[in-house]
Amino acid sequence: MTEREVTVVNRAGLHTRPASMIVRTASKFKSEFYIEKDGYEINGKSIIGVMTLAAEPGATLRLLFDGPDETEAATAVSQLFEEGFGEVK
Amino acid sequence: MNEHTAHSATGVGVSPGIAIGPVYLYRRATAQVPAEQIAPEAVDHELKRFEQAVQRAERDLQKIANVAQEKIGADSAVIFEAQSLMLRDVALYGTVVDAIQEKRHTAAYAVKEVMGKHRKIMEASDNAYFRERAHDLLDVQERLIRHLRREKLLSRIQEDAIVISETLTAADIVLFSRRGILGCATDFGGPTSHVSIMARALGLPAVFSMHGITDHVQPGDIAIVDGVEGRVILRPDEATLAHYQYRKTRYQQIVLEQRKLAHLPGETTDGHHVALKANLEFKEELEVLPTYGAEGIGLFRTEMEFLLRGRLHIDEYAQYQTYRKVIEAVAPHSTTFRVIDLGGDKMLPMSHREQNPFLGWRGIRVLLDKQDELLVPQLRALLRASAHGPMRILVPMVSTVDEVLRFRAVYDRVCASLDEDDLPYDPNTPLGIMIEVPSAALRAKQLAPHVDFFSIGTNDLTQYTLAVDRGNDLVATLYDSLQPAVLSLIDQTVQAAKAAGIPVSVCGEFAADPRGTILLTGIGVDELSVSPTYLPEVKQVIRAMSLDEAQAIARAALDAGRPSEVKALLGQWLDKHALDLKHLLELRPGLAAAEAAS
């Protein structure tokens, strides 16, 4: 199990485009992937799940990866958050 | 209701033009999905049906994304790609498969249940943007259910149909347009929705907010959609049909004729120039400007982009890019950006509920209270854009000198912060105010030294001066910009501007009413800004009169005691030019009706 804590830094929050990016990226890996926010956990490979998080700018999320490629998956997904999903800050 | 009687109702004309054709009543699929169970031996078949429906939906969405991208731009396709991703989402696909296998639900019922649960979560969000995304889930849900029922929706639409529906999504209208429909009308929806923008971009006449039009439709109906007047007529009698056939032909002729005027200047017969500019809300509308011969944008309503997104945060850089695009497209003409004007009837879903929003927290009052979140980022974005071409900044809903001074202080601070960040901007960008509150008009002389220009907003000025909410059917007929009290405040504002040597413009529907065009020119307004579609008409009026004539009419109107006297004066002049101008009233019966009622 690999765990990461990330903050939503892009101004608009996890809206449609960032949510698609997370799901597409996570789906490339075999590991299971969950996102936890305020004690509420969703499947990170589900766009509906990610959108129901309604994560706004500044929100802190816990990313949980479990599987053979969990380290790589954790790095790839965390990077999306760090880069603000390619949106100009 | 007699099924043969005509039914006529008004709504909001969101896309101009007139269309006549047979009705296609588009019913959305949410209606009835019963909680049925299937036999154990039917499970495999149901799973196969579900997979087929998903595949069909994927093909649909791919097609829609392609059309949207090609006709409207890449940004608009993102939403359809995300919907496509939802179809294979474990939270949808996996859960539906489980429900079919374990609970032996029908696929349609399982889809409705699963999506309903997710929608509820999103609808409960505090954030309007996320609440709105629940519509995307609904769209996916309905698309799947439609395919599960094998409703071959589109193949039943005739080429020349008028689509009538409770609501339409952006995806619907894109696909319908490919089927060659003529126009559409819906119960809900307003002019700022995405689907309205698409209707305009696709050139489809459309009237929304009809409240109950779907209840009146019967099989085999013929419908008239009048996007100019915002009216829909079902089952028209022969005389009405003939009238609208004529209106449609005239509309097309007039549009063609007027477009020929596009390259001519807005000049009276004695050579007095009135700048004719366009009111705009979205950068998507820019391409129409040359067609209508606009000399720039007199009012760019920046709040629409925020209302469309349902949130207050659009980052500075994104705003800057939008404004820059607009400025560069309009140059060498100038663009006047009105800073975010929220409140009144333009509420974000998270706005405070007020007893009396039109007398409440709106315009500059919101901006001064929300400096860090709203005003500062927007002013920074606007000023950064000023480095790329001519532009002006306009402040809404000012009622006192103090407000202007406070705004100026923020403006100066923003300039200093841009200097500090070494970002280029034009330090001479004109800063002006809207005159739309009677107190501002009464004190125009005292306000003038603090600003670079005035822009009179006749819609609000009329409503506040006469204490009439024109959205209220009980008093809407009392709303009349030709009331001498309104004209007198306009005149006072213009005289104050002249004395201070600053330009004054009018943006508001009154400027597009031929009678308003005459009076405002006579009073001495330098610039009129109207919806682009009205520009050719306004130009036609100006080119038909002399400044002397307009001034004489304006003087008489200001001395008049009652609006009927003003109307008689204008009527005489319009009669004299009846051959040229009659069609203005003919095509806009709203004006003609107001005339008849007075």
Interface residues (C-beta under 8 A of the other chain):
Chain A: R11 A12 G13 H15 T16 R17 A19 S20 V23 R24 I42 N43 K45 S46 I47 I48 G49 M51 T52 A54 E56 P57 E87 V88 K89
Chain B: V78 I79 E81 A82 L85 M86 D89 V90 A91 L92 H118 I121 M122 S125 D126 N127 Y129 F130 R133 D136 L137 R311 H313 I314 D315 Y317 A318
